[in-house]
Amino acid sequence: MEVKIIGLGNPKKYEGTRHNIGRDFVISLAKEKKINFTHKKRKLAQATETIGNNTFEYYTSESYINNSGESFKSVFRNKPILIVVHDELDLPLGTCKFSFAKSDAGHNGIKSIIKKTKTKSFYRFRIGISPKYKITDKADYVLKKFNESEQRILREVFSEFKKTIADINPENMSRLELKRNITELFSFWSKN
């Protein structure tokens, strides 16, 4: 059985910006697990680990976030269990939401994925990036880097999410049981 975790973001030069939080998270997760990325076509990068008879695959792309559907459509083949990690401007910084089969909610990366794969049947881990002050230029805001205090908050979020990922146990589980396991593990995020 395959569990695939996709981190949305822009190319490497945008590393550390608010819009790249999904990509940066997946890179951080793979680094912690000491697994390396190999580069595929369409600027896709993949890192893989095997647990028992199951594989966990982590993906990032060097394409722009608005082209996420084109970048990741091959990842959606064979109907694996998918978790897409991305920034969420509708949620305050330090909060997250976990959802399944929802609309794009205005996120261009998710919109592109739904359009290219023709499905909403995937999990989304939405990491809040909204500040306490009013944003005048959203496009400018999401392309700026997190300040030091924001980075501290994010490190806590990343740490908790990594623990949740580590608790996913696909060994001897059916696909339905694995989906239930993931939903139960992540249910507390939806309350934040």
VENBEL-V718921 format. One record per pair of residues at least 24 apart in sequence whose ideal C-beta (glycine too) atoms are under 7 Angstrom apart, sorted by sequence separation. I is the first residue (numbers start at 1). J is the second residue. D is the distance in whole Angstrom. If there is no record, write none. Layout:
# VENBEL-V718921
i,j,d
I,J,D
I,J,D
This chain:
# VENBEL-V718921
i,j,d
86,110,7
98,123,7
99,124,5
44,71,6
98,125,6
99,126,7
30,58,5
42,70,7
43,71,7
29,58,6
42,71,6
84,113,7
96,125,7
97,126,5
96,126,6
127,157,6
96,127,5
26,58,5
96,128,6
26,59,7
27,60,6
95,128,4
26,60,5
94,128,6
91,126,6
93,128,5
92,128,5
93,129,6
125,161,7
23,60,5
91,128,3
93,130,6
84,122,6
86,124,7
88,126,4
92,130,5
93,131,6
84,123,7
88,127,6
91,130,6
82,122,4
83,123,4
84,124,5
85,125,5
86,126,6
87,127,6
88,128,5
89,129,6
90,130,7
68,109,4
72,113,6
76,117,5
82,123,6
88,129,7
89,130,6
66,108,5
83,125,6
85,127,7
87,129,5
65,108,6
66,109,7
69,112,4
73,116,5
76,119,7
65,109,4
68,112,5
69,113,5
73,117,5
67,112,6
68,113,5
19,65,6
66,112,6
69,115,5
70,116,6
69,116,3
69,117,6
89,138,7
12,62,7
3,54,7
9,60,7
11,62,5
7,59,7
1,54,5
2,55,5
3,56,5
4,57,5
5,58,5
6,59,5
7,60,5
11,64,7
89,142,7
10,64,5
2,57,6
4,59,7
10,65,5
87,142,7
9,65,6
8,65,6
93,150,6
26,85,6
94,153,5
123,182,7
8,68,6
25,85,5
93,153,6
96,157,6
22,85,4
94,157,7
22,86,4
22,87,6
6,72,6
21,87,5
19,87,6
6,75,6
18,87,6
4,75,6
4,80,5
6,82,7
8,84,6
3,80,7
8,85,7
2,80,4
3,81,5
4,82,5
5,83,5
6,84,5
7,85,5
8,86,4
2,81,7
6,85,7
5,85,7
98,186,4
98,189,4
99,190,7
97,189,6
98,190,5
96,189,5
97,190,6
97,192,7
96,192,6
81,178,6
95,192,5
81,179,7
8,109,4
81,182,7
21,127,5
21,129,6
18,129,5
54,170,4
54,171,7
51,170,7
52,171,4
51,171,7
18,141,7
19,142,4
18,142,5
19,143,6
17,142,7
17,143,5
18,144,6
17,144,6
17,145,5
18,146,6
14,143,7
16,145,5
16,146,7
28,158,6
32,162,7
25,158,6
29,162,6
29,165,7
3,168,7
3,170,6
1,170,5
1,175,7
1,178,7
